[in-house]
Amino acid sequence: MGRPMRATRSWLALLIAGIALTGCAKHVDTRVAGDDDAALDGIEARLDELRAREQGDDLTCAQQCDVSAKTCATAEELCGLVERQADRDDLPPRCARAREQCAGAGDGCTRCQAP
């Protein structure tokens, strides 16, 4: 009978140690660069789609201005992600391109509204 009791104590000690270690987990930032890179790529793909739509000849002025607003909102979303990664030198040019696209789309909206 001594052996089963000793085995039970060993398992119980391991279980308690496991629970204690799990309960003491530190808060860790779950964001990783790969996730942000994937998000940036997705946002840039949306900007490409908006650029293609903007360059279509069949947009009404209202549609042109809608594309402009969406382009600028998407550009700011991208720049927000870039700002979170201030230590990366490769990202600011992506933000600058997105803002240039926003400015161009805004110009298109302004042109179609001019008399």
MOPAC internal coordinates of N, CA, C and O (Angstrom, degrees):
PM7 1SCF
backbone

  N    0.0000 0     0.00 0     0.00 0    0    0    0
  C    1.4325 1     0.00 0     0.00 0    1    0    0
  C    1.5146 1   112.29 1     0.00 0    2    1    0
  O    1.2310 1   119.97 1   160.11 1    3    2    1
  N    1.2768 1   117.67 1   -19.89 1    3    2    1
  C    1.4467 1   120.93 1  -178.51 1    5    3    2
  C    1.5232 1   112.99 1   -67.09 1    6    5    3
  O    1.2310 1   121.09 1   144.08 1    7    6    5
  N    1.3169 1   115.52 1   -35.92 1    7    6    5
  C    1.4507 1   119.78 1  -177.06 1    9    7    6
  C    1.5312 1   112.36 1   -67.63 1   10    9    7
  O    1.2310 1   117.75 1   131.87 1   11   10    9
  N    1.3427 1   121.90 1   -48.13 1   11   10    9
  C    1.4626 1   120.91 1   179.25 1   13   11   10
  C    1.5185 1   111.67 1   -61.35 1   14   13   11
  O    1.2310 1   119.70 1   144.14 1   15   14   13
  N    1.3117 1   118.17 1   -35.86 1   15   14   13
  C    1.4578 1   121.14 1  -179.57 1   17   15   14
  C    1.5303 1   109.81 1   -66.65 1   18   17   15
  O    1.2310 1   120.78 1   138.80 1   19   18   17
  N    1.3306 1   116.11 1   -41.20 1   19   18   17
  C    1.4614 1   120.61 1   179.70 1   21   19   18
  C    1.5306 1   109.85 1   -65.61 1   22   21   19
  O    1.2310 1   119.37 1   138.44 1   23   22   21
  N    1.3291 1   118.80 1   -41.56 1   23   22   21
  C    1.4633 1   122.73 1   178.41 1   25   23   22
  C    1.5226 1   110.38 1   -63.93 1   26   25   23
  O    1.2310 1   120.46 1   139.62 1   27   26   25
  N    1.3210 1   116.73 1   -40.38 1   27   26   25
  C    1.4601 1   120.91 1   178.97 1   29   27   26
  C    1.5218 1   110.18 1   -63.77 1   30   29   27
  O    1.2310 1   120.46 1   138.16 1   31   30   29
  N    1.3194 1   116.73 1   -41.84 1   31   30   29
  C    1.4644 1   120.23 1   178.57 1   33   31   30
  C    1.5275 1   110.89 1   -63.34 1   34   33   31
  O    1.2310 1   120.62 1   139.51 1   35   34   33
  N    1.3291 1   116.42 1   -40.49 1   35   34   33
  C    1.4664 1   120.24 1   179.73 1   37   35   34
  C    1.5273 1   110.55 1   -63.05 1   38   37   35
  O    1.2310 1   120.79 1   133.92 1   39   38   37
  N    1.3183 1   116.09 1   -46.08 1   39   38   37
  C    1.4710 1   119.77 1   178.98 1   41   39   38
  C    1.5211 1   111.01 1   -64.99 1   42   41   39
  O    1.2310 1   120.76 1   140.64 1   43   42   41
  N    1.3025 1   116.15 1   -39.36 1   43   42   41
  C    1.4580 1   120.58 1   178.71 1   45   43   42
  C    1.5294 1   110.36 1   -63.94 1   46   45   43
  O    1.2310 1   120.16 1   138.06 1   47   46   45
  N    1.3164 1   117.29 1   -41.94 1   47   46   45
  C    1.4643 1   121.28 1   178.64 1   49   47   46
  C    1.5293 1   110.52 1   -63.80 1   50   49   47
  O    1.2310 1   120.27 1   137.91 1   51   50   49
  N    1.3301 1   117.08 1   -42.09 1   51   50   49
  C    1.4622 1   120.89 1   177.58 1   53   51   50
  C    1.5273 1   111.28 1   -64.11 1   54   53   51
  O    1.2310 1   120.51 1   138.51 1   55   54   53
  N    1.3153 1   116.63 1   -41.49 1   55   54   53
  C    1.4555 1   121.25 1   179.23 1   57   55   54
  C    1.5262 1   110.73 1   -62.47 1   58   57   55
  O    1.2310 1   120.44 1   134.54 1   59   58   57
  N    1.3085 1   116.77 1   -45.46 1   59   58   57
  C    1.4702 1   121.06 1   179.76 1   61   59   58
  C    1.5298 1   110.14 1   -64.27 1   62   61   59
  O    1.2310 1   120.15 1   137.70 1   63   62   61
  N    1.3166 1   117.31 1   -42.30 1   63   62   61
  C    1.4644 1   120.48 1   178.71 1   65   63   62
  C    1.5289 1   110.42 1   -62.93 1   66   65   63
  O    1.2310 1   120.44 1   138.34 1   67   66   65
  N    1.3214 1   116.77 1   -41.66 1   67   66   65
  C    1.4658 1   120.60 1   178.48 1   69   67   66
  C    1.5121 1   112.36 1   -63.04 1   70   69   67
  O    1.2310 1   120.57 1   137.04 1   71   70   69
  N    1.3180 1   116.51 1   -42.96 1   71   70   69
  C    1.4686 1   120.97 1   178.52 1   73   71   70
  C    1.5229 1   110.05 1   -64.85 1   74   73   71
  O    1.2310 1   120.43 1   138.04 1   75   74   73
  N    1.3218 1   116.79 1   -41.96 1   75   74   73
  C    1.4682 1   120.49 1  -179.80 1   77   75   74
  C    1.5224 1   110.71 1   -62.69 1   78   77   75
  O    1.2310 1   120.35 1   136.40 1   79   78   77
  N    1.3180 1   116.93 1   -43.60 1   79   78   77
  C    1.4610 1   119.83 1   179.73 1   81   79   78
  C    1.5228 1   111.47 1   -66.52 1   82   81   79
  O    1.2310 1   120.40 1   140.04 1   83   82   81
  N    1.3091 1   116.85 1   -39.96 1   83   82   81
  C    1.4583 1   120.60 1   178.91 1   85   83   82
  C    1.5164 1   110.69 1   -66.43 1   86   85   83
  O    1.2310 1   120.29 1   139.91 1   87   86   85
  N    1.2913 1   117.05 1   -40.09 1   87   86   85
  C    1.4592 1   121.33 1  -179.48 1   89   87   86
  C    1.5116 1   112.89 1   -68.51 1   90   89   87
  O    1.2310 1   119.76 1   160.01 1   91   90   89
  N    1.3161 1   118.07 1   -19.99 1   91   90   89
  C    1.4594 1   121.69 1  -178.16 1   93   91   90
  C    1.5231 1   112.05 1  -100.13 1   94   93   91
  O    1.2310 1   119.97 1  -160.08 1   95   94   93
  N    1.3041 1   117.66 1    19.92 1   95   94   93
  C    1.4627 1   120.16 1  -179.04 1   97   95   94
  C    1.5203 1   109.87 1   -62.74 1   98   97   95
  O    1.2310 1   121.05 1   -42.51 1   99   98   97
  N    1.3102 1   115.59 1   137.49 1   99   98   97
  C    1.4562 1   121.17 1   178.90 1  101   99   98
  C    1.5159 1   108.93 1   -86.16 1  102  101   99
  O    1.2310 1   121.13 1   -26.32 1  103  102  101
  N    1.3354 1   115.43 1   153.68 1  103  102  101
  C    1.4591 1   119.68 1   175.42 1  105  103  102
  C    1.5216 1   107.82 1   -72.61 1  106  105  103
  O    1.2310 1   120.93 1   -53.55 1  107  106  105
  N    1.2991 1   115.82 1   126.45 1  107  106  105
  C    1.4533 1   121.19 1  -179.14 1  109  107  106
  C    1.5191 1   108.03 1  -121.89 1  110  109  107
  O    1.2310 1   120.36 1   -44.06 1  111  110  109
  N    1.3223 1   116.91 1   135.94 1  111  110  109
  C    1.4561 1   121.24 1   176.91 1  113  111  110
  C    1.5218 1   108.19 1   -64.69 1  114  113  111
  O    1.2310 1   120.74 1   -59.33 1  115  114  113
  N    1.3167 1   116.19 1   120.67 1  115  114  113
  C    1.4602 1   119.90 1  -175.21 1  117  115  114
  C    1.5195 1   112.38 1   -87.16 1  118  117  115
  O    1.2310 1   119.96 1   172.22 1  119  118  117
  N    1.3160 1   117.67 1    -7.78 1  119  118  117
  C    1.4560 1   119.79 1   177.62 1  121  119  118
  C    1.5158 1   109.02 1   -70.40 1  122  121  119
  O    1.2310 1   120.95 1   -43.64 1  123  122  121
  N    1.2996 1   115.78 1   136.36 1  123  122  121
  C    1.4511 1   119.99 1   174.40 1  125  123  122
  C    1.5157 1   107.65 1  -129.62 1  126  125  123
  O    1.2310 1   120.79 1   -24.36 1  127  126  125
  N    1.3058 1   116.10 1   155.64 1  127  126  125
  C    1.4600 1   120.54 1  -176.40 1  129  127  126
  C    1.5214 1   111.58 1   -56.97 1  130  129  127
  O    1.2310 1   119.89 1   142.92 1  131  130  129
  N    1.3106 1   117.81 1   -37.08 1  131  130  129
  C    1.4616 1   120.39 1  -179.74 1  133  131  130
  C    1.5135 1   112.29 1   -60.15 1  134  133  131
  O    1.2310 1   120.56 1   141.37 1  135  134  133
  N    1.3422 1   116.53 1   -38.63 1  135  134  133
  C    1.4639 1   119.83 1   178.05 1  137  135  134
  C    1.5189 1   110.67 1   -65.06 1  138  137  135
  O    1.2310 1   120.38 1   136.05 1  139  138  137
  N    1.3297 1   116.89 1   -43.95 1  139  138  137
  C    1.4597 1   120.33 1   178.60 1  141  139  138
  C    1.5206 1   110.77 1   -65.88 1  142  141  139
  O    1.2310 1   119.95 1   140.90 1  143  142  141
  N    1.3220 1   117.70 1   -39.10 1  143  142  141
  C    1.4628 1   120.28 1   177.75 1  145  143  142
  C    1.5205 1   110.87 1   -62.03 1  146  145  143
  O    1.2310 1   120.55 1   138.03 1  147  146  145
  N    1.3149 1   116.55 1   -41.97 1  147  146  145
  C    1.4683 1   119.98 1   178.33 1  149  147  146
  C    1.5234 1   110.45 1   -64.64 1  150  149  147
  O    1.2310 1   120.43 1   139.69 1  151  150  149
  N    1.3241 1   116.79 1   -40.31 1  151  150  149
  C    1.4652 1   120.48 1   178.24 1  153  151  150
  C    1.5230 1   110.39 1   -64.64 1  154  153  151
  O    1.2310 1   120.20 1   136.55 1  155  154  153
  N    1.3308 1   117.22 1   -43.45 1  155  154  153
  C    1.4643 1   120.84 1   178.42 1  157  155  154
  C    1.5223 1   111.01 1   -61.76 1  158  157  155
  O    1.2310 1   120.50 1   137.04 1  159  158  157
  N    1.3219 1   116.66 1   -42.96 1  159  158  157
  C    1.4649 1   120.19 1   178.38 1  161  159  158
  C    1.5233 1   111.04 1   -61.65 1  162  161  159
  O    1.2310 1   120.46 1   138.91 1  163  162  161
  N    1.3170 1   116.74 1   -41.09 1  163  162  161
  C    1.4611 1   120.75 1   178.39 1  165  163  162
  C    1.5161 1   112.15 1   -64.52 1  166  165  163
  O    1.2310 1   120.63 1   138.85 1  167  166  165
  N    1.3218 1   116.40 1   -41.15 1  167  166  165
  C    1.4654 1   120.49 1   178.96 1  169  167  166
  C    1.5240 1   109.93 1   -66.62 1  170  169  167
  O    1.2310 1   120.21 1   138.16 1  171  170  169
  N    1.3287 1   117.21 1   -41.84 1  171  170  169
  C    1.4642 1   119.66 1   178.19 1  173  171  170
  C    1.5246 1   111.19 1   -64.24 1  174  173  171
  O    1.2310 1   119.94 1   145.95 1  175  174  173
  N    1.3153 1   117.71 1   -34.05 1  175  174  173
  C    1.4663 1   120.51 1   175.97 1  177  175  174
  C    1.5282 1   110.05 1   -64.01 1  178  177  175
  O    1.2310 1   120.31 1   139.54 1  179  178  177
  N    1.3404 1   117.01 1   -40.46 1  179  178  177
  C    1.4738 1   120.06 1   176.67 1  181  179  178
  C    1.5221 1   110.79 1   -63.83 1  182  181  179
  O    1.2310 1   120.48 1   140.60 1  183  182  181
  N    1.3391 1   116.70 1   -39.40 1  183  182  181
  C    1.4636 1   119.79 1   177.20 1  185  183  182
  C    1.5275 1   111.02 1   -63.47 1  186  185  183
  O    1.2310 1   120.20 1   140.71 1  187  186  185
  N    1.3238 1   117.21 1   -39.29 1  187  186  185
  C    1.4690 1   120.58 1   176.75 1  189  187  186
  C    1.5253 1   110.91 1   -61.85 1  190  189  187
  O    1.2310 1   120.48 1   137.68 1  191  190  189
  N    1.3234 1   116.70 1   -42.32 1  191  190  189
  C    1.4647 1   120.62 1   178.34 1  193  191  190
  C    1.5253 1   110.73 1   -63.56 1  194  193  191
  O    1.2310 1   120.56 1   138.09 1  195  194  193
  N    1.3210 1   116.54 1   -41.91 1  195  194  193
  C    1.4660 1   120.27 1   178.70 1  197  195  194
  C    1.5265 1   110.82 1   -65.46 1  198  197  195
  O    1.2310 1   119.89 1   141.13 1  199  198  197
  N    1.3329 1   117.81 1   -38.87 1  199  198  197
  C    1.4635 1   121.40 1   177.86 1  201  199  198
  C    1.5251 1   110.17 1   -62.50 1  202  201  199
  O    1.2310 1   120.58 1   135.34 1  203  202  201
  N    1.3174 1   116.50 1   -44.66 1  203  202  201
  C    1.4664 1   120.15 1   179.15 1  205  203  202
  C    1.5251 1   110.52 1   -62.73 1  206  205  203
  O    1.2310 1   120.42 1   139.15 1  207  206  205
  N    1.3063 1   116.81 1   -40.85 1  207  206  205
  C    1.4667 1   120.50 1   179.35 1  209  207  206
  C    1.5295 1   110.37 1   -66.26 1  210  209  207
  O    1.2310 1   120.71 1   138.98 1  211  210  209
  N    1.3208 1   116.25 1   -41.02 1  211  210  209
  C    1.4678 1   121.29 1  -179.77 1  213  211  210
  C    1.5257 1   111.02 1   -63.04 1  214  213  211
  O    1.2310 1   120.38 1   143.88 1  215  214  213
  N    1.3112 1   116.87 1   -36.12 1  215  214  213
  C    1.4577 1   121.12 1  -176.97 1  217  215  214
  C    1.5221 1   112.63 1   -78.23 1  218  217  215
  O    1.2310 1   120.34 1   171.95 1  219  218  217
  N    1.3263 1   116.96 1    -8.05 1  219  218  217
  C    1.4618 1   119.88 1   175.91 1  221  219  218
  C    1.5241 1   110.09 1   -68.16 1  222  221  219
  O    1.2310 1   120.51 1   -35.73 1  223  222  221
  N    1.3109 1   116.64 1   144.27 1  223  222  221
  C    1.4631 1   121.39 1  -176.25 1  225  223  222
  C    1.5200 1   113.00 1   -83.06 1  226  225  223
  O    1.2310 1   119.56 1   171.03 1  227  226  225
  N    1.2998 1   118.44 1    -8.97 1  227  226  225
  C    1.4589 1   120.84 1  -171.25 1  229  227  226
  C    1.5295 1   114.45 1   -99.47 1  230  229  227
  O    1.2310 1   119.61 1  -159.66 1  231  230  229
  N    1.3226 1   118.36 1    20.34 1  231  230  229
  C    1.4601 1   120.73 1  -179.66 1  233  231  230
  C    1.5288 1   110.51 1   -88.08 1  234  233  231
  O    1.2310 1   121.13 1   -43.66 1  235  234  233
  N    1.3096 1   115.44 1   136.34 1  235  234  233
  C    1.4581 1   119.75 1   170.13 1  237  235  234
  C    1.5245 1   107.84 1   -74.68 1  238  237  235
  O    1.2310 1   120.64 1   -10.74 1  239  238  237
  N    1.3117 1   116.39 1   169.26 1  239  238  237
  C    1.4695 1   119.23 1   178.47 1  241  239  238
  C    1.5269 1   110.29 1   -62.20 1  242  241  239
  O    1.2310 1   120.27 1   139.15 1  243  242  241
  N    1.3209 1   117.09 1   -40.85 1  243  242  241
  C    1.4671 1   120.14 1   179.27 1  245  243  242
  C    1.5281 1   110.63 1   -62.05 1  246  245  243
  O    1.2310 1   120.45 1   139.05 1  247  246  245
  N    1.3282 1   116.75 1   -40.95 1  247  246  245
  C    1.4642 1   120.21 1   178.35 1  249  247  246
  C    1.5287 1   110.74 1   -66.86 1  250  249  247
  O    1.2310 1   120.84 1   139.74 1  251  250  249
  N    1.3377 1   116.00 1   -40.26 1  251  250  249
  C    1.4690 1   120.61 1   178.17 1  253  251  250
  C    1.5270 1   110.27 1   -59.58 1  254  253  251
  O    1.2310 1   120.65 1   135.84 1  255  254  253
  N    1.3199 1   116.36 1   -44.16 1  255  254  253
  C    1.4668 1   120.43 1  -179.43 1  257  255  254
  C    1.5290 1   111.39 1   -70.37 1  258  257  255
  O    1.2310 1   120.37 1   147.49 1  259  258  257
  N    1.3281 1   116.89 1   -32.51 1  259  258  257
  C    1.4656 1   120.43 1   175.48 1  261  259  258
  C    1.5291 1   110.17 1   -65.32 1  262  261  259
  O    1.2310 1   120.63 1   135.80 1  263  262  261
  N    1.3278 1   116.40 1   -44.20 1  263  262  261
  C    1.4658 1   120.57 1   177.29 1  265  263  262
  C    1.5266 1   109.78 1   -62.12 1  266  265  263
  O    1.2310 1   120.59 1   140.50 1  267  266  265
  N    1.3294 1   116.48 1   -39.50 1  267  266  265
  C    1.4633 1   120.61 1   178.40 1  269  267  266
  C    1.5268 1   110.90 1   -60.72 1  270  269  267
  O    1.2310 1   120.38 1   132.76 1  271  270  269
  N    1.3159 1   116.88 1   -47.24 1  271  270  269
  C    1.4707 1   120.69 1  -179.79 1  273  271  270
  C    1.5253 1   110.93 1   -62.53 1  274  273  271
  O    1.2310 1   120.49 1   137.54 1  275  274  273
  N    1.3257 1   116.67 1   -42.46 1  275  274  273
  C    1.4694 1   120.33 1   179.14 1  277  275  274
  C    1.5232 1   110.94 1   -66.29 1  278  277  275
  O    1.2310 1   120.69 1   141.58 1  279  278  277
  N    1.3293 1   116.29 1   -38.42 1  279  278  277
  C    1.4654 1   120.29 1   179.00 1  281  279  278
  C    1.5225 1   110.46 1   -62.27 1  282  281  279
  O    1.2310 1   120.56 1   134.37 1  283  282  281
  N    1.3263 1   116.54 1   -45.63 1  283  282  281
  C    1.4684 1   120.03 1  -178.44 1  285  283  282
  C    1.5282 1   111.49 1   -67.65 1  286  285  283
  O    1.2310 1   120.09 1   140.81 1  287  286  285
  N    1.3184 1   117.44 1   -39.19 1  287  286  285
  C    1.4653 1   120.16 1   177.83 1  289  287  286
  C    1.5276 1   110.34 1   -64.54 1  290  289  287
  O    1.2310 1   120.58 1   139.39 1  291  290  289
  N    1.3197 1   116.49 1   -40.61 1  291  290  289
  C    1.4637 1   121.02 1   179.43 1  293  291  290
  C    1.5219 1   110.55 1   -68.11 1  294  293  291
  O    1.2310 1   120.45 1   140.48 1  295  294  293
  N    1.3370 1   116.74 1   -39.52 1  295  294  293
  C    1.4668 1   120.64 1   177.82 1  297  295  294
  C    1.5275 1   110.59 1   -61.87 1  298  297  295
  O    1.2310 1   120.25 1   137.91 1  299  298  297
  N    1.3106 1   117.13 1   -42.09 1  299  298  297
  C    1.4647 1   119.89 1   179.56 1  301  299  298
  C    1.5276 1   111.46 1   -68.36 1  302  301  299
  O    1.2310 1   120.56 1   146.86 1  303  302  301
  N    1.3269 1   116.53 1   -33.14 1  303  302  301
  C    1.4707 1   119.88 1   175.08 1  305  303  302
  C    1.5310 1   109.64 1   -62.05 1  306  305  303
  O    1.2310 1   120.86 1   135.11 1  307  306  305
  N    1.3288 1   115.96 1   -44.89 1  307  306  305
  C    1.4607 1   120.62 1   178.98 1  309  307  306
  C    1.5273 1   110.21 1   -62.84 1  310  309  307
  O    1.2310 1   120.17 1   134.72 1  311  310  309
  N    1.3204 1   117.27 1   -45.28 1  311  310  309
  C    1.4676 1   120.42 1  -178.71 1  313  311  310
  C    1.5289 1   111.41 1   -64.76 1  314  313  311
  O    1.2310 1   120.12 1   147.89 1  315  314  313
  N    1.3140 1   117.37 1   -32.11 1  315  314  313
  C    1.4600 1   120.31 1   175.47 1  317  315  314
  C    1.5178 1   111.75 1   -62.38 1  318  317  315
  O    1.2310 1   120.73 1   138.64 1  319  318  317
  N    1.3250 1   116.21 1   -41.36 1  319  318  317
  C    1.4712 1   119.46 1   176.42 1  321  319  318
  C    1.5238 1   110.82 1   -66.46 1  322  321  319
  O    1.2310 1   120.89 1   140.83 1  323  322  321
  N    1.3291 1   115.90 1   -39.17 1  323  322  321
  C    1.4666 1   119.99 1   179.48 1  325  323  322
  C    1.5265 1   110.10 1   -62.08 1  326  325  323
  O    1.2310 1   120.14 1   137.92 1  327  326  325
  N    1.3213 1   117.34 1   -42.08 1  327  326  325
  C    1.4642 1   120.96 1  -179.18 1  329  327  326
  C    1.5258 1   111.93 1   -63.75 1  330  329  327
  O    1.2310 1   120.24 1   149.42 1  331  330  329
  N    1.3321 1   117.14 1   -30.58 1  331  330  329
  C    1.4699 1   120.04 1   177.36 1  333  331  330
  C    1.5207 1   111.81 1   -69.16 1  334  333  331
  O    1.2310 1   120.11 1   160.75 1  335  334  333
  N    1.3138 1   117.39 1   -19.25 1  335  334  333
  C    1.4671 1   122.37 1  -177.82 1  337  335  334
  C    1.5297 1   109.53 1  -112.52 1  338  337  335
  O    1.2310 1   120.35 1  -128.06 1  339  338  337
  N    1.3178 1   116.93 1    51.94 1  339  338  337
  C    1.4656 1   122.36 1  -174.07 1  341  339  338
  C    1.5294 1   113.20 1   -58.79 1  342  341  339
  O    1.2310 1   119.95 1   158.33 1  343  342  341
  N    1.3126 1   117.69 1   -21.67 1  343  342  341
  C    1.4645 1   120.74 1  -178.01 1  345  343  342
  C    1.5267 1   113.07 1   -81.41 1  346  345  343
  O    1.2310 1   119.88 1   176.41 1  347  346  345
  N    1.3292 1   117.83 1    -3.59 1  347  346  345
  C    1.4702 1   120.68 1  -177.64 1  349  347  346
  C    1.5228 1   110.32 1  -103.71 1  350  349  347
  O    1.2310 1   120.89 1   -61.21 1  351  350  349
  N    1.3231 1   115.90 1   118.79 1  351  350  349
  C    1.4640 1   121.64 1  -178.56 1  353  351  350
  C    1.5228 1   113.18 1   -76.48 1  354  353  351
  O    1.2310 1   119.76 1   161.84 1  355  354  353
  N    1.3172 1   118.06 1   -18.16 1  355  354  353
  C    1.4604 1   120.84 1  -176.46 1  357  355  354
  C    1.5277 1   113.12 1   -80.20 1  358  357  355
  O    1.2310 1   119.67 1   168.73 1  359  358  357
  N    1.3158 1   118.23 1   -11.27 1  359  358  357
  C    1.4624 1   120.02 1  -173.53 1  361  359  358
  C    1.5311 1   115.67 1   -91.35 1  362  361  359
  O    1.2310 1   118.19 1   143.92 1  363  362  361
  N    1.3392 1   121.06 1   -36.08 1  363  362  361
  C    1.4671 1   119.09 1  -178.50 1  365  363  362
  C    1.5305 1   114.94 1   -54.22 1  366  365  363
  O    1.2310 1   118.69 1   143.04 1  367  366  365
  N    1.3432 1   120.10 1   -36.96 1  367  366  365
  C    1.4695 1   117.97 1   176.91 1  369  367  366
  C    1.5385 1   112.86 1   -62.42 1  370  369  367
  O    1.2310 1   120.22 1   150.09 1  371  370  369
  N    1.3204 1   117.19 1   -29.91 1  371  370  369
  C    1.4685 1   120.26 1   177.96 1  373  371  370
  C    1.5276 1   109.71 1   -67.58 1  374  373  371
  O    1.2310 1   120.59 1   140.84 1  375  374  373
  N    1.3165 1   116.47 1   -39.16 1  375  374  373
  C    1.4601 1   120.79 1   176.76 1  377  375  374
  C    1.5259 1   109.79 1   -65.45 1  378  377  375
  O    1.2310 1   120.34 1   135.83 1  379  378  377
  N    1.3294 1   116.95 1   -44.17 1  379  378  377
  C    1.4681 1   120.73 1  -179.66 1  381  379  378
  C    1.5257 1   110.87 1   -60.43 1  382  381  379
  O    1.2310 1   120.16 1   137.09 1  383  382  381
  N    1.3341 1   117.30 1   -42.91 1  383  382  381
  C    1.4774 1   120.22 1   178.11 1  385  383  382
  C    1.5214 1   111.07 1   -62.73 1  386  385  383
  O    1.2310 1   120.76 1   139.20 1  387  386  385
  N    1.3167 1   116.15 1   -40.80 1  387  386  385
  C    1.4666 1   120.07 1   179.94 1  389  387  386
  C    1.5249 1   110.56 1   -64.12 1  390  389  387
  O    1.2310 1   120.32 1   138.81 1  391  390  389
  N    1.3214 1   116.99 1   -41.19 1  391  390  389
  C    1.4705 1   120.09 1   179.25 1  393  391  390
  C    1.5273 1   111.20 1   -69.12 1  394  393  391
  O    1.2310 1   120.16 1   145.91 1  395  394  393
  N    1.3228 1   117.29 1   -34.09 1  395  394  393
  C    1.4678 1   120.27 1   174.91 1  397  395  394
  C    1.5234 1   110.27 1   -64.40 1  398  397  395
  O    1.2310 1   120.67 1   139.75 1  399  398  397
  N    1.3184 1   116.33 1   -40.25 1  399  398  397
  C    1.4635 1   120.13 1   177.50 1  401  399  398
  C    1.5233 1   109.85 1   -63.48 1  402  401  399
  O    1.2310 1   120.25 1   139.70 1  403  402  401
  N    1.3117 1   117.13 1   -40.30 1  403  402  401
  C    1.4627 1   121.77 1   177.15 1  405  403  402
  C    1.5269 1   110.06 1   -60.06 1  406  405  403
  O    1.2310 1   120.67 1   133.73 1  407  406  405
  N    1.3311 1   116.33 1   -46.27 1  407  406  405
  C    1.4674 1   120.20 1  -179.55 1  409  407  406
  C    1.5282 1   110.73 1   -62.11 1  410  409  407
  O    1.2310 1   120.23 1   137.55 1  411  410  409
  N    1.3216 1   117.17 1   -42.45 1  411  410  409
  C    1.4656 1   120.48 1   178.69 1  413  411  410
  C    1.5155 1   112.12 1   -63.81 1  414  413  411
  O    1.2310 1   120.60 1   138.54 1  415  414  413
  N    1.3142 1   116.46 1   -41.46 1  415  414  413
  C    1.4662 1   120.24 1   178.49 1  417  415  414
  C    1.5224 1   110.11 1   -65.92 1  418  417  415
  O    1.2310 1   120.49 1   141.45 1  419  418  417
  N    1.3251 1   116.67 1   -38.55 1  419  418  417
  C    1.4623 1   120.63 1   177.18 1  421  419  418
  C    1.5179 1   111.51 1   -63.41 1  422  421  419
  O    1.2310 1   120.46 1   140.79 1  423  422  421
  N    1.3331 1   116.72 1   -39.21 1  423  422  421
  C    1.4664 1   120.63 1   176.70 1  425  423  422
  C    1.5242 1   110.71 1   -61.79 1  426  425  423
  O    1.2310 1   120.58 1   139.13 1  427  426  425
  N    1.3315 1   116.50 1   -40.87 1  427  426  425
  C    1.4644 1   120.24 1   178.43 1  429  427  426
  C    1.5175 1   111.60 1   -62.08 1  430  429  427
  O    1.2310 1   120.32 1   139.19 1  431  430  429
  N    1.3110 1   116.99 1   -40.81 1  431  430  429
  C    1.4633 1   121.56 1   177.89 1  433  431  430
  C    1.5260 1   110.09 1   -64.88 1  434  433  431
  O    1.2310 1   120.40 1   135.65 1  435  434  433
  N    1.3217 1   116.84 1   -44.35 1  435  434  433
  C    1.4657 1   121.16 1  -179.62 1  437  435  434
  C    1.5288 1   110.88 1   -63.51 1  438  437  435
  O    1.2310 1   120.17 1   137.99 1  439  438  437
  N    1.3314 1   117.29 1   -42.01 1  439  438  437
  C    1.4731 1   121.19 1   179.99 1  441  439  438
  C    1.5199 1   111.86 1   -61.08 1  442  441  439
  O    1.2310 1   120.45 1   137.46 1  443  442  441
  N    1.3181 1   116.75 1   -42.54 1  443  442  441
  C    1.4675 1   118.12 1  -176.70 1  445  443  442
  C    1.5254 1   111.70 1   -72.18 1  446  445  443
  O    1.2310 1   120.07 1   158.84 1  447  446  445
  N    1.3198 1   117.46 1   -21.16 1  447  446  445
  C    1.4617 1   120.80 1   179.49 1  449  447  446
  C    1.5235 1   112.21 1   -86.47 1  450  449  447
  O    1.2310 1   120.35 1   163.41 1  451  450  449
  N    1.3328 1   116.93 1   -16.59 1  451  450  449
  C    1.4675 1   120.40 1  -178.50 1  453  451  450
  C    1.5295 1   109.40 1   -70.73 1  454  453  451
  O    1.2310 1   120.29 1   -38.55 1  455  454  453
  N    1.3451 1   117.06 1   141.45 1  455  454  453
  C    1.4767 1   120.09 1  -179.22 1  457  455  454
  C    1.5014 1   113.72 1   -68.51 1  458  457  455
  O    1.2310 1   120.10 1   180.00 1  459  458  457

